[in-house]
Amino acid sequence: MTREKIVLAYSGGLDTSVAVQWLKEKHSADIVTVTVDVGQGDDMAAIERKAKATGAVKHYSIDAKREFIEDYVFPSIKANALYEGSIHSAQRLGDLS
């Protein structure tokens, strides 16, 4: 019988790194991690190494920069959208840290 698999959106930070081991132990499952690159400047190779070091059986890095820009940033700029009523949303969308 194959083990259950859980897919975790993984940032490489403390919370998601602890979650890998916790989910693995709590559910007796294999953990697969996924990181989406929207241009935030993270070292994807380092994140993958960390995911595997914390117990993930597989890691996927998804390059979604083009989709993020075309589907979210450009429409936000065109709509002159504001974040919290005063900050231009394109500025906020680019601040992913």
N, CA, C and O atoms as a CHARMM CRD file, in Angstrom:
* protein
*
  388
    1    1 MET  N      0.84800  -1.18900   0.00000 PROA 1      0.00000
    2    1 MET  CA     0.00000   0.00000   0.00000 PROA 1      0.00000
    3    1 MET  C      0.89000   1.24900   0.00000 PROA 1      0.00000
    4    1 MET  O      1.85100   1.33100   0.76500 PROA 1      0.00000
    5    2 THR  N      0.57000   2.20100  -0.84800 PROA 2      0.00000
    6    2 THR  CA     1.36000   3.42100  -0.91000 PROA 2      0.00000
    7    2 THR  C      0.95200   4.38200   0.19900 PROA 2      0.00000
    8    2 THR  O     -0.19700   4.41400   0.64000 PROA 2      0.00000
    9    3 ARG  N      1.93000   5.15700   0.62800 PROA 3      0.00000
   10    3 ARG  CA     1.65700   6.14900   1.66800 PROA 3      0.00000
   11    3 ARG  C      0.88400   7.32400   1.08900 PROA 3      0.00000
   12    3 ARG  O      0.99800   7.65300  -0.09200 PROA 3      0.00000
   13    4 GLU  N      0.10200   7.94000   1.94800 PROA 4      0.00000
   14    4 GLU  CA    -0.61600   9.16000   1.57200 PROA 4      0.00000
   15    4 GLU  C      0.40600  10.24600   1.25700 PROA 4      0.00000
   16    4 GLU  O      1.47500  10.29400   1.86500 PROA 4      0.00000
   17    5 LYS  N      0.07800  11.11200   0.30900 PROA 5      0.00000
   18    5 LYS  CA     0.94100  12.24400  -0.02500 PROA 5      0.00000
   19    5 LYS  C      0.21700  13.52700   0.32200 PROA 5      0.00000
   20    5 LYS  O     -0.98200  13.66200   0.07800 PROA 5      0.00000
   21    6 ILE  N      0.94900  14.46500   0.89000 PROA 6      0.00000
   22    6 ILE  CA     0.42600  15.79100   1.20100 PROA 6      0.00000
   23    6 ILE  C      1.27400  16.80000   0.45000 PROA 6      0.00000
   24    6 ILE  O      2.50200  16.74000   0.50200 PROA 6      0.00000
   25    7 VAL  N      0.63300  17.72500  -0.24700 PROA 7      0.00000
   26    7 VAL  CA     1.34500  18.77800  -0.96300 PROA 7      0.00000
   27    7 VAL  C      1.26800  20.04600  -0.12100 PROA 7      0.00000
   28    7 VAL  O      0.18600  20.46800   0.29000 PROA 7      0.00000
   29    8 LEU  N      2.42900  20.64900   0.13100 PROA 8      0.00000
   30    8 LEU  CA     2.53800  21.82800   0.98600 PROA 8      0.00000
   31    8 LEU  C      3.13000  22.99500   0.20600 PROA 8      0.00000
   32    8 LEU  O      4.20000  22.86500  -0.38700 PROA 8      0.00000
   33    9 ALA  N      2.44300  24.13200   0.20200 PROA 9      0.00000
   34    9 ALA  CA     3.00300  25.36000  -0.35500 PROA 9      0.00000
   35    9 ALA  C      4.14300  25.75900   0.57200 PROA 9      0.00000
   36    9 ALA  O      3.91600  26.04400   1.74800 PROA 9      0.00000
   37   10 TYR  N      5.36200  25.78100   0.05300 PROA 10     0.00000
   38   10 TYR  CA     6.55800  25.88800   0.87400 PROA 10     0.00000
   39   10 TYR  C      7.36300  27.13200   0.55300 PROA 10     0.00000
   40   10 TYR  O      7.74600  27.35100  -0.59600 PROA 10     0.00000
   41   11 SER  N      7.62500  27.96200   1.58200 PROA 11     0.00000
   42   11 SER  CA     8.38900  29.19600   1.38300 PROA 11     0.00000
   43   11 SER  C      9.86500  29.02200   1.72800 PROA 11     0.00000
   44   11 SER  O     10.70700  29.79600   1.27500 PROA 11     0.00000
   45   12 GLY  N     10.17100  28.02400   2.51600 PROA 12     0.00000
   46   12 GLY  CA    11.53400  27.85600   2.99200 PROA 12     0.00000
   47   12 GLY  C     11.76500  28.52100   4.32900 PROA 12     0.00000
   48   12 GLY  O     12.85900  28.43700   4.88800 PROA 12     0.00000
   49   13 GLY  N     10.73900  29.18500   4.85100 PROA 13     0.00000
   50   13 GLY  CA    10.83900  29.83900   6.15200 PROA 13     0.00000
   51   13 GLY  C     10.62700  28.84700   7.29300 PROA 13     0.00000
   52   13 GLY  O     10.40500  27.65700   7.07400 PROA 13     0.00000
   53   14 LEU  N     10.70000  29.36000   8.49400 PROA 14     0.00000
   54   14 LEU  CA    10.59200  28.52400   9.68700 PROA 14     0.00000
   55   14 LEU  C      9.25600  27.78700   9.75100 PROA 14     0.00000
   56   14 LEU  O      9.22300  26.58000   9.99300 PROA 14     0.00000
   57   15 ASP  N      8.15800  28.50600   9.53700 PROA 15     0.00000
   58   15 ASP  CA     6.82900  27.89000   9.67700 PROA 15     0.00000
   59   15 ASP  C      6.63600  26.71600   8.73400 PROA 15     0.00000
   60   15 ASP  O      6.22200  25.63900   9.16100 PROA 15     0.00000
   61   16 THR  N      6.93100  26.91300   7.46100 PROA 16     0.00000
   62   16 THR  CA     6.69200  25.82300   6.51200 PROA 16     0.00000
   63   16 THR  C      7.71700  24.71000   6.66700 PROA 16     0.00000
   64   16 THR  O      7.42400  23.55400   6.36200 PROA 16     0.00000
   65   17 SER  N      8.91600  25.04200   7.13700 PROA 17     0.00000
   66   17 SER  CA     9.92400  24.00200   7.37200 PROA 17     0.00000
   67   17 SER  C      9.50800  23.10000   8.52700 PROA 17     0.00000
   68   17 SER  O      9.66900  21.88100   8.45400 PROA 17     0.00000
   69   18 VAL  N      8.97700  23.68700   9.58500 PROA 18     0.00000
   70   18 VAL  CA     8.47000  22.89900  10.71300 PROA 18     0.00000
   71   18 VAL  C      7.24300  22.10200  10.27700 PROA 18     0.00000
   72   18 VAL  O      7.05500  20.96500  10.70900 PROA 18     0.00000
   73   19 ALA  N      6.41200  22.69300   9.42500 PROA 19     0.00000
   74   19 ALA  CA     5.20000  22.01200   8.95800 PROA 19     0.00000
   75   19 ALA  C      5.51500  20.73300   8.20300 PROA 19     0.00000
   76   19 ALA  O      4.75700  19.76700   8.29300 PROA 19     0.00000
   77   20 VAL  N      6.61100  20.70200   7.46500 PROA 20     0.00000
   78   20 VAL  CA     6.98400  19.48700   6.72500 PROA 20     0.00000
   79   20 VAL  C      7.10900  18.31600   7.69600 PROA 20     0.00000
   80   20 VAL  O      6.48200  17.27500   7.49900 PROA 20     0.00000
   81   21 GLN  N      7.90300  18.48000   8.72600 PROA 21     0.00000
   82   21 GLN  CA     8.12500  17.39900   9.68700 PROA 21     0.00000
   83   21 GLN  C      6.86100  17.08000  10.48900 PROA 21     0.00000
   84   21 GLN  O      6.56900  15.91400  10.75500 PROA 21     0.00000
   85   22 TRP  N      6.11400  18.11800  10.87200 PROA 22     0.00000
   86   22 TRP  CA     4.88800  17.91200  11.64800 PROA 22     0.00000
   87   22 TRP  C      3.86000  17.11700  10.84300 PROA 22     0.00000
   88   22 TRP  O      3.27400  16.16300  11.35400 PROA 22     0.00000
   89   23 LEU  N      3.64100  17.50900   9.58400 PROA 23     0.00000
   90   23 LEU  CA     2.68600  16.79500   8.73500 PROA 23     0.00000
   91   23 LEU  C      3.12700  15.35600   8.49800 PROA 23     0.00000
   92   23 LEU  O      2.31200  14.43400   8.50800 PROA 23     0.00000
   93   24 LYS  N      4.41100  15.18300   8.28900 PROA 24     0.00000
   94   24 LYS  CA     4.96900  13.84900   8.05700 PROA 24     0.00000
   95   24 LYS  C      4.69000  12.93200   9.24700 PROA 24     0.00000
   96   24 LYS  O      4.25700  11.79200   9.07700 PROA 24     0.00000
   97   25 GLU  N      4.94300  13.44300  10.45000 PROA 25     0.00000
   98   25 GLU  CA     4.73400  12.64800  11.66200 PROA 25     0.00000
   99   25 GLU  C      3.25400  12.48000  11.99400 PROA 25     0.00000
  100   25 GLU  O      2.81500  11.37600  12.31700 PROA 25     0.00000
  101   26 LYS  N      2.48800  13.55500  11.91800 PROA 26     0.00000
  102   26 LYS  CA     1.06900  13.54800  12.30600 PROA 26     0.00000
  103   26 LYS  C      0.23700  12.63800  11.41300 PROA 26     0.00000
  104   26 LYS  O     -0.67000  11.95800  11.89200 PROA 26     0.00000
  105   27 HSD  N      0.54200  12.62100  10.11100 PROA 27     0.00000
  106   27 HSD  CA    -0.28900  11.88700   9.16000 PROA 27     0.00000
  107   27 HSD  C      0.40700  10.67100   8.54600 PROA 27     0.00000
  108   27 HSD  O     -0.16000  10.00700   7.67900 PROA 27     0.00000
  109   28 SER  N      1.62300  10.37800   8.98900 PROA 28     0.00000
  110   28 SER  CA     2.40100   9.26600   8.41100 PROA 28     0.00000
  111   28 SER  C      2.35800   9.33100   6.88100 PROA 28     0.00000
  112   28 SER  O      2.07400   8.34400   6.20200 PROA 28     0.00000
  113   29 ALA  N      2.64600  10.50900   6.37300 PROA 29     0.00000
  114   29 ALA  CA     2.52000  10.75400   4.93300 PROA 29     0.00000
  115   29 ALA  C      3.83700  11.23900   4.34400 PROA 29     0.00000
  116   29 ALA  O      4.71200  11.73800   5.05300 PROA 29     0.00000
  117   30 ASP  N      3.95500  11.08000   3.02700 PROA 30     0.00000
  118   30 ASP  CA     5.05900  11.67000   2.28800 PROA 30     0.00000
  119   30 ASP  C      4.68600  13.11500   1.98200 PROA 30     0.00000
  120   30 ASP  O      3.55900  13.39600   1.57200 PROA 30     0.00000
  121   31 ILE  N      5.62500  14.02800   2.18000 PROA 31     0.00000
  122   31 ILE  CA     5.35800  15.44500   1.95800 PROA 31     0.00000
  123   31 ILE  C      6.03700  15.89400   0.66700 PROA 31     0.00000
  124   31 ILE  O      7.23400  15.68600   0.46700 PROA 31     0.00000
  125   32 VAL  N      5.24900  16.51100  -0.19500 PROA 32     0.00000
  126   32 VAL  CA     5.73700  17.09800  -1.43900 PROA 32     0.00000
  127   32 VAL  C      5.58700  18.60300  -1.27100 PROA 32     0.00000
  128   32 VAL  O      4.50600  19.09100  -0.94000 PROA 32     0.00000
  129   33 THR  N      6.66500  19.33500  -1.49900 PROA 33     0.00000
  130   33 THR  CA     6.62000  20.78800  -1.33300 PROA 33     0.00000
  131   33 THR  C      6.61200  21.48700  -2.69000 PROA 33     0.00000
  132   33 THR  O      7.14900  20.98200  -3.67600 PROA 33     0.00000
  133   34 VAL  N      5.98300  22.67200  -2.70700 PROA 34     0.00000
  134   34 VAL  CA     5.88500  23.46300  -3.93300 PROA 34     0.00000
  135   34 VAL  C      6.16400  24.92200  -3.59200 PROA 34     0.00000
  136   34 VAL  O      5.60200  25.46600  -2.64200 PROA 34     0.00000
  137   35 THR  N      7.03600  25.54800  -4.37200 PROA 35     0.00000
  138   35 THR  CA     7.31900  26.97100  -4.22500 PROA 35     0.00000
  139   35 THR  C      7.01900  27.65000  -5.55900 PROA 35     0.00000
  140   35 THR  O      7.44600  27.17800  -6.61300 PROA 35     0.00000
  141   36 VAL  N      6.29100  28.74700  -5.50900 PROA 36     0.00000
  142   36 VAL  CA     5.94000  29.49100  -6.72500 PROA 36     0.00000
  143   36 VAL  C      6.80700  30.75100  -6.78300 PROA 36     0.00000
  144   36 VAL  O      6.79000  31.57500  -5.86900 PROA 36     0.00000
  145   37 ASP  N      7.55600  30.88200  -7.86600 PROA 37     0.00000
  146   37 ASP  CA     8.42200  32.04100  -8.07200 PROA 37     0.00000
  147   37 ASP  C      7.66200  33.08800  -8.87600 PROA 37     0.00000
  148   37 ASP  O      7.39500  32.90800 -10.06400 PROA 37     0.00000
  149   38 VAL  N      7.31600  34.19200  -8.20200 PROA 38     0.00000
  150   38 VAL  CA     6.64100  35.30100  -8.88900 PROA 38     0.00000
  151   38 VAL  C      7.57000  36.51100  -8.99600 PROA 38     0.00000
  152   38 VAL  O      7.12400  37.64500  -9.17500 PROA 38     0.00000
  153   39 GLY  N      8.86900  36.24300  -8.88200 PROA 39     0.00000
  154   39 GLY  CA     9.84700  37.30600  -9.02500 PROA 39     0.00000
  155   39 GLY  C     10.31600  37.89100  -7.71000 PROA 39     0.00000
  156   39 GLY  O     10.90300  38.97300  -7.69300 PROA 39     0.00000
  157   40 GLN  N     10.07200  37.20500  -6.61700 PROA 40     0.00000
  158   40 GLN  CA    10.42100  37.72900  -5.30100 PROA 40     0.00000
  159   40 GLN  C     11.92200  37.66200  -5.00100 PROA 40     0.00000
  160   40 GLN  O     12.37000  38.20100  -3.98900 PROA 40     0.00000
  161   41 GLY  N     12.69300  37.01500  -5.85600 PROA 41     0.00000
  162   41 GLY  CA    14.14100  37.02300  -5.68900 PROA 41     0.00000
  163   41 GLY  C     14.68300  35.95200  -4.76200 PROA 41     0.00000
  164   41 GLY  O     15.85500  36.00200  -4.39000 PROA 41     0.00000
  165   42 ASP  N     13.86500  34.98900  -4.37800 PROA 42     0.00000
  166   42 ASP  CA    14.34300  33.90800  -3.51400 PROA 42     0.00000
  167   42 ASP  C     15.24000  32.96300  -4.29600 PROA 42     0.00000
  168   42 ASP  O     15.09300  32.81900  -5.50900 PROA 42     0.00000
  169   43 ASP  N     16.16500  32.32200  -3.60300 PROA 43     0.00000
  170   43 ASP  CA    17.05800  31.33100  -4.19900 PROA 43     0.00000
  171   43 ASP  C     16.30200  30.00000  -4.24600 PROA 43     0.00000
  172   43 ASP  O     16.23400  29.28700  -3.24500 PROA 43     0.00000
  173   44 MET  N     15.74300  29.67300  -5.39300 PROA 44     0.00000
  174   44 MET  CA    14.90700  28.48200  -5.53200 PROA 44     0.00000
  175   44 MET  C     15.68300  27.19000  -5.27400 PROA 44     0.00000
  176   44 MET  O     15.13100  26.24000  -4.71900 PROA 44     0.00000
  177   45 ALA  N     16.94500  27.14700  -5.66600 PROA 45     0.00000
  178   45 ALA  CA    17.75000  25.94600  -5.42100 PROA 45     0.00000
  179   45 ALA  C     17.96400  25.74600  -3.92300 PROA 45     0.00000
  180   45 ALA  O     17.90700  24.62000  -3.43000 PROA 45     0.00000
  181   46 ALA  N     18.20900  26.83600  -3.20300 PROA 46     0.00000
  182   46 ALA  CA    18.39600  26.74700  -1.74700 PROA 46     0.00000
  183   46 ALA  C     17.10200  26.32100  -1.06500 PROA 46     0.00000
  184   46 ALA  O     17.13100  25.54300  -0.11200 PROA 46     0.00000
  185   47 ILE  N     15.97300  26.82100  -1.54400 PROA 47     0.00000
  186   47 ILE  CA    14.68100  26.43600  -0.97600 PROA 47     0.00000
  187   47 ILE  C     14.43800  24.94600  -1.20500 PROA 47     0.00000
  188   47 ILE  O     13.95800  24.25400  -0.30800 PROA 47     0.00000
  189   48 GLU  N     14.75900  24.45400  -2.37600 PROA 48     0.00000
  190   48 GLU  CA    14.59400  23.02600  -2.65800 PROA 48     0.00000
  191   48 GLU  C     15.48100  22.18500  -1.74100 PROA 48     0.00000
  192   48 GLU  O     15.02900  21.17800  -1.19600 PROA 48     0.00000
  193   49 ARG  N     16.73100  22.58800  -1.57000 PROA 49     0.00000
  194   49 ARG  CA    17.63200  21.84200  -0.67300 PROA 49     0.00000
  195   49 ARG  C     17.07700  21.81200   0.74900 PROA 49     0.00000
  196   49 ARG  O     17.11500  20.78000   1.41800 PROA 49     0.00000
  197   50 LYS  N     16.56300  22.95500   1.20300 PROA 50     0.00000
  198   50 LYS  CA    16.01900  23.03000   2.55600 PROA 50     0.00000
  199   50 LYS  C     14.77700  22.15700   2.70100 PROA 50     0.00000
  200   50 LYS  O     14.60200  21.48700   3.71900 PROA 50     0.00000
  201   51 ALA  N     13.91700  22.16300   1.69000 PROA 51     0.00000
  202   51 ALA  CA    12.70400  21.33400   1.72700 PROA 51     0.00000
  203   51 ALA  C     13.07500  19.86100   1.88200 PROA 51     0.00000
  204   51 ALA  O     12.49200  19.15100   2.70200 PROA 51     0.00000
  205   52 LYS  N     14.02900  19.41500   1.10600 PROA 52     0.00000
  206   52 LYS  CA    14.44500  18.01100   1.17800 PROA 52     0.00000
  207   52 LYS  C     15.14500  17.71200   2.50100 PROA 52     0.00000
  208   52 LYS  O     14.98900  16.62300   3.05500 PROA 52     0.00000
  209   53 ALA  N     15.91800  18.67800   3.01000 PROA 53     0.00000
  210   53 ALA  CA    16.61200  18.48400   4.28600 PROA 53     0.00000
  211   53 ALA  C     15.62700  18.39400   5.45200 PROA 53     0.00000
  212   53 ALA  O     15.91400  17.75000   6.46100 PROA 53     0.00000
  213   54 THR  N     14.47300  19.03600   5.31300 PROA 54     0.00000
  214   54 THR  CA    13.48500  18.99300   6.39200 PROA 54     0.00000
  215   54 THR  C     12.54500  17.79800   6.27000 PROA 54     0.00000
  216   54 THR  O     11.69100  17.58900   7.13100 PROA 54     0.00000
  217   55 GLY  N     12.69900  17.00800   5.20000 PROA 55     0.00000
  218   55 GLY  CA    11.92900  15.77000   5.10100 PROA 55     0.00000
  219   55 GLY  C     11.00800  15.62300   3.90800 PROA 55     0.00000
  220   55 GLY  O     10.31800  14.61000   3.79600 PROA 55     0.00000
  221   56 ALA  N     10.97100  16.59200   3.01700 PROA 56     0.00000
  222   56 ALA  CA    10.12200  16.46400   1.82200 PROA 56     0.00000
  223   56 ALA  C     10.68600  15.38000   0.90800 PROA 56     0.00000
  224   56 ALA  O     11.90000  15.28300   0.72900 PROA 56     0.00000
  225   57 VAL  N      9.80700  14.57000   0.33200 PROA 57     0.00000
  226   57 VAL  CA    10.26500  13.52600  -0.58000 PROA 57     0.00000
  227   57 VAL  C     10.49700  14.07800  -1.98700 PROA 57     0.00000
  228   57 VAL  O     11.27100  13.51700  -2.76300 PROA 57     0.00000
  229   58 LYS  N      9.82600  15.16800  -2.30400 PROA 58     0.00000
  230   58 LYS  CA     9.97300  15.80800  -3.61600 PROA 58     0.00000
  231   58 LYS  C      9.64700  17.28400  -3.46200 PROA 58     0.00000
  232   58 LYS  O      8.85900  17.67700  -2.60200 PROA 58     0.00000
  233   59 HSD  N     10.26800  18.09700  -4.31600 PROA 59     0.00000
  234   59 HSD  CA     9.99900  19.53200  -4.30400 PROA 59     0.00000
  235   59 HSD  C      9.83600  20.01700  -5.73500 PROA 59     0.00000
  236   59 HSD  O     10.56600  19.60400  -6.63600 PROA 59     0.00000
  237   60 TYR  N      8.86900  20.89600  -5.92500 PROA 60     0.00000
  238   60 TYR  CA     8.64700  21.51900  -7.22900 PROA 60     0.00000
  239   60 TYR  C      8.78400  23.03000  -7.07900 PROA 60     0.00000
  240   60 TYR  O      8.24700  23.62700  -6.14600 PROA 60     0.00000
  241   61 SER  N      9.51400  23.63800  -8.01600 PROA 61     0.00000
  242   61 SER  CA     9.58800  25.09900  -8.12100 PROA 61     0.00000
  243   61 SER  C      8.85700  25.48300  -9.39500 PROA 61     0.00000
  244   61 SER  O      9.18400  24.99300 -10.47600 PROA 61     0.00000
  245   62 ILE  N      7.87300  26.35600  -9.27000 PROA 62     0.00000
  246   62 ILE  CA     7.07400  26.76700 -10.41600 PROA 62     0.00000
  247   62 ILE  C      7.40900  28.20900 -10.75800 PROA 62     0.00000
  248   62 ILE  O      7.27100  29.10400  -9.92400 PROA 62     0.00000
  249   63 ASP  N      7.85200  28.42700 -11.99200 PROA 63     0.00000
  250   63 ASP  CA     8.16600  29.78300 -12.45400 PROA 63     0.00000
  251   63 ASP  C      6.87900  30.41400 -12.97000 PROA 63     0.00000
  252   63 ASP  O      6.41900  30.09800 -14.06700 PROA 63     0.00000
  253   64 ALA  N      6.30400  31.30800 -12.17000 PROA 64     0.00000
  254   64 ALA  CA     5.03600  31.94800 -12.54500 PROA 64     0.00000
  255   64 ALA  C      5.19100  33.45600 -12.70100 PROA 64     0.00000
  256   64 ALA  O      4.21600  34.19900 -12.57900 PROA 64     0.00000
  257   65 LYS  N      6.40900  33.90900 -12.96900 PROA 65     0.00000
  258   65 LYS  CA     6.64600  35.35200 -13.08600 PROA 65     0.00000
  259   65 LYS  C      5.80500  35.98000 -14.19300 PROA 65     0.00000
  260   65 LYS  O      5.16300  37.00800 -13.97800 PROA 65     0.00000
  261   66 ARG  N      5.80600  35.37800 -15.35200 PROA 66     0.00000
  262   66 ARG  CA     5.06100  35.93400 -16.49000 PROA 66     0.00000
  263   66 ARG  C      3.56500  35.99700 -16.16900 PROA 66     0.00000
  264   66 ARG  O      2.92300  37.02100 -16.39800 PROA 66     0.00000
  265   67 GLU  N      3.01600  34.91100 -15.64300 PROA 67     0.00000
  266   67 GLU  CA     1.59200  34.89000 -15.30700 PROA 67     0.00000
  267   67 GLU  C      1.26300  35.92800 -14.24300 PROA 67     0.00000
  268   67 GLU  O      0.22400  36.58400 -14.32300 PROA 67     0.00000
  269   68 PHE  N      2.12200  36.08700 -13.25800 PROA 68     0.00000
  270   68 PHE  CA     1.88400  37.05700 -12.19300 PROA 68     0.00000
  271   68 PHE  C      1.83400  38.47000 -12.76400 PROA 68     0.00000
  272   68 PHE  O      0.92400  39.24000 -12.45700 PROA 68     0.00000
  273   69 ILE  N      2.81100  38.80100 -13.59000 PROA 69     0.00000
  274   69 ILE  CA     2.86200  40.13500 -14.19500 PROA 69     0.00000
  275   69 ILE  C      1.65400  40.37400 -15.10300 PROA 69     0.00000
  276   69 ILE  O      0.97000  41.39000 -14.98500 PROA 69     0.00000
  277   70 GLU  N      1.40000  39.42600 -16.01100 PROA 70     0.00000
  278   70 GLU  CA     0.33100  39.61700 -16.99500 PROA 70     0.00000
  279   70 GLU  C     -1.06600  39.54800 -16.38900 PROA 70     0.00000
  280   70 GLU  O     -1.95100  40.30400 -16.78800 PROA 70     0.00000
  281   71 ASP  N     -1.27300  38.64800 -15.42700 PROA 71     0.00000
  282   71 ASP  CA    -2.62100  38.41800 -14.90300 PROA 71     0.00000
  283   71 ASP  C     -2.95600  39.23000 -13.65400 PROA 71     0.00000
  284   71 ASP  O     -4.13100  39.37700 -13.31600 PROA 71     0.00000
  285   72 TYR  N     -1.94700  39.75900 -12.96700 PROA 72     0.00000
  286   72 TYR  CA    -2.20600  40.49700 -11.72800 PROA 72     0.00000
  287   72 TYR  C     -1.62500  41.90800 -11.71600 PROA 72     0.00000
  288   72 TYR  O     -2.34100  42.86700 -11.42900 PROA 72     0.00000
  289   73 VAL  N     -0.34400  42.04300 -12.02400 PROA 73     0.00000
  290   73 VAL  CA     0.28800  43.35800 -11.93300 PROA 73     0.00000
  291   73 VAL  C     -0.23700  44.29500 -13.01400 PROA 73     0.00000
  292   73 VAL  O     -0.67800  45.40100 -12.69900 PROA 73     0.00000
  293   74 PHE  N     -0.20200  43.88200 -14.28000 PROA 74     0.00000
  294   74 PHE  CA    -0.67400  44.75700 -15.36200 PROA 74     0.00000
  295   74 PHE  C     -2.13400  45.17200 -15.17400 PROA 74     0.00000
  296   74 PHE  O     -2.43300  46.36200 -15.27800 PROA 74     0.00000
  297   75 PRO  N     -3.06100  44.24000 -14.89900 PROA 75     0.00000
  298   75 PRO  CA    -4.45100  44.67000 -14.68600 PROA 75     0.00000
  299   75 PRO  C     -4.59300  45.63000 -13.50100 PROA 75     0.00000
  300   75 PRO  O     -5.42400  46.53700 -13.53300 PROA 75     0.00000
  301   76 SER  N     -3.79500  45.43400 -12.47400 PROA 76     0.00000
  302   76 SER  CA    -3.83900  46.32300 -11.31400 PROA 76     0.00000
  303   76 SER  C     -3.39800  47.73200 -11.69800 PROA 76     0.00000
  304   76 SER  O     -4.00900  48.71600 -11.28200 PROA 76     0.00000
  305   77 ILE  N     -2.34900  47.82100 -12.48300 PROA 77     0.00000
  306   77 ILE  CA    -1.86600  49.12900 -12.93500 PROA 77     0.00000
  307   77 ILE  C     -2.91100  49.79100 -13.83400 PROA 77     0.00000
  308   77 ILE  O     -3.20400  50.97700 -13.68300 PROA 77     0.00000
  309   78 LYS  N     -3.46800  49.02400 -14.76600 PROA 78     0.00000
  310   78 LYS  CA    -4.48000  49.56600 -15.68300 PROA 78     0.00000
  311   78 LYS  C     -5.70400  50.08100 -14.93700 PROA 78     0.00000
  312   78 LYS  O     -6.31300  51.06900 -15.34600 PROA 78     0.00000
  313   79 ALA  N     -6.06200  49.41600 -13.84600 PROA 79     0.00000
  314   79 ALA  CA    -7.23900  49.81500 -13.07300 PROA 79     0.00000
  315   79 ALA  C     -6.92900  50.91300 -12.06500 PROA 79     0.00000
  316   79 ALA  O     -7.82700  51.41600 -11.38900 PROA 79     0.00000
  317   80 ASN  N     -5.64800  51.28500 -11.96700 PROA 80     0.00000
  318   80 ASN  CA    -5.20700  52.27500 -10.98300 PROA 80     0.00000
  319   80 ASN  C     -5.67900  51.88200  -9.57200 PROA 80     0.00000
  320   80 ASN  O     -6.11500  52.71500  -8.77700 PROA 80     0.00000
  321   81 ALA  N     -5.57100  50.58700  -9.30600 PROA 81     0.00000
  322   81 ALA  CA    -6.05400  50.03600  -8.04200 PROA 81     0.00000
  323   81 ALA  C     -5.20100  50.52200  -6.87000 PROA 81     0.00000
  324   81 ALA  O     -4.00200  50.76700  -7.00800 PROA 81     0.00000
  325   82 LEU  N     -5.85700  50.65500  -5.70900 PROA 82     0.00000
  326   82 LEU  CA    -5.18800  51.07600  -4.48900 PROA 82     0.00000
  327   82 LEU  C     -5.26500  49.97100  -3.44800 PROA 82     0.00000
  328   82 LEU  O     -6.26500  49.25900  -3.35500 PROA 82     0.00000
  329   83 TYR  N     -4.20100  49.83400  -2.66700 PROA 83     0.00000
  330   83 TYR  CA    -4.14800  48.89000  -1.55800 PROA 83     0.00000
  331   83 TYR  C     -4.40900  49.66600  -0.27900 PROA 83     0.00000
  332   83 TYR  O     -3.74400  50.66500  -0.00600 PROA 83     0.00000
  333   84 GLU  N     -5.36800  49.21200   0.49600 PROA 84     0.00000
  334   84 GLU  CA    -5.76900  49.88700   1.72900 PROA 84     0.00000
  335   84 GLU  C     -6.11000  51.35800   1.49000 PROA 84     0.00000
  336   84 GLU  O     -5.90800  52.20100   2.36500 PROA 84     0.00000
  337   85 GLY  N     -6.62300  51.65400   0.31100 PROA 85     0.00000
  338   85 GLY  CA    -7.14100  52.97400   0.00800 PROA 85     0.00000
  339   85 GLY  C     -6.12900  54.04700  -0.33100 PROA 85     0.00000
  340   85 GLY  O     -6.52100  55.13600  -0.75300 PROA 85     0.00000
  341   86 SER  N     -4.82300  53.78000  -0.16100 PROA 86     0.00000
  342   86 SER  CA    -3.87200  54.86300  -0.41400 PROA 86     0.00000
  343   86 SER  C     -2.58000  54.45000  -1.11500 PROA 86     0.00000
  344   86 SER  O     -1.89900  55.30900  -1.67400 PROA 86     0.00000
  345   87 ILE  N     -2.23000  53.20800  -1.10600 PROA 87     0.00000
  346   87 ILE  CA    -0.98000  52.75000  -1.72300 PROA 87     0.00000
  347   87 ILE  C     -1.30900  52.13000  -3.07300 PROA 87     0.00000
  348   87 ILE  O     -2.16200  51.24700  -3.16800 PROA 87     0.00000
  349   88 HSD  N     -0.63200  52.59200  -4.11200 PROA 88     0.00000
  350   88 HSD  CA    -0.87200  52.03400  -5.43600 PROA 88     0.00000
  351   88 HSD  C     -0.60400  50.53300  -5.38600 PROA 88     0.00000
  352   88 HSD  O      0.47000  50.10900  -4.95900 PROA 88     0.00000
  353   89 SER  N     -1.56500  49.73200  -5.81600 PROA 89     0.00000
  354   89 SER  CA    -1.47700  48.28000  -5.64600 PROA 89     0.00000
  355   89 SER  C     -0.29700  47.66100  -6.38800 PROA 89     0.00000
  356   89 SER  O      0.20800  46.62600  -5.95500 PROA 89     0.00000
  357   90 ALA  N      0.15800  48.25200  -7.48300 PROA 90     0.00000
  358   90 ALA  CA     1.31600  47.69200  -8.17800 PROA 90     0.00000
  359   90 ALA  C      2.54100  47.73600  -7.27900 PROA 90     0.00000
  360   90 ALA  O      3.37300  46.82900  -7.31800 PROA 90     0.00000
  361   91 GLN  N      2.65700  48.77500  -6.47500 PROA 91     0.00000
  362   91 GLN  CA     3.75100  48.86100  -5.52600 PROA 91     0.00000
  363   91 GLN  C      3.62300  47.74600  -4.49400 PROA 91     0.00000
  364   91 GLN  O      4.61700  47.10200  -4.15600 PROA 91     0.00000
  365   92 ARG  N      2.43200  47.51400  -3.99700 PROA 92     0.00000
  366   92 ARG  CA     2.19200  46.49100  -2.98300 PROA 92     0.00000
  367   92 ARG  C      2.36300  45.09400  -3.56100 PROA 92     0.00000
  368   92 ARG  O      2.90600  44.22000  -2.88600 PROA 92     0.00000
  369   93 LEU  N      1.91200  44.85900  -4.79600 PROA 93     0.00000
  370   93 LEU  CA     2.05200  43.54700  -5.42200 PROA 93     0.00000
  371   93 LEU  C      3.51000  43.15500  -5.58500 PROA 93     0.00000
  372   93 LEU  O      3.84200  41.97000  -5.54700 PROA 93     0.00000
  373   94 GLY  N      4.37200  44.12400  -5.76300 PROA 94     0.00000
  374   94 GLY  CA     5.79000  43.84000  -5.92200 PROA 94     0.00000
  375   94 GLY  C      6.51600  43.63800  -4.61100 PROA 94     0.00000
  376   94 GLY  O      7.66800  43.20400  -4.60200 PROA 94     0.00000
  377   95 ASP  N      5.87000  43.94200  -3.51400 PROA 95     0.00000
  378   95 ASP  CA     6.48900  43.81800  -2.19200 PROA 95     0.00000
  379   95 ASP  C      6.04500  42.51000  -1.57100 PROA 95     0.00000
  380   95 ASP  O      5.13600  42.48000  -0.74200 PROA 95     0.00000
  381   96 LEU  N      6.69100  41.43100  -1.97600 PROA 96     0.00000
  382   96 LEU  CA     6.27500  40.10500  -1.52900 PROA 96     0.00000
  383   96 LEU  C      7.08300  39.58900  -0.35600 PROA 96     0.00000
  384   96 LEU  O      6.88600  38.45400   0.07900 PROA 96     0.00000
  385   97 SER  N      7.97500  40.39000   0.15700 PROA 97     0.00000
  386   97 SER  CA     8.79800  39.88600   1.26200 PROA 97     0.00000
  387   97 SER  C      8.11300  40.03900   2.59000 PROA 97     0.00000
  388   97 SER  O      8.67200  39.66300   3.62000 PROA 97     0.00000
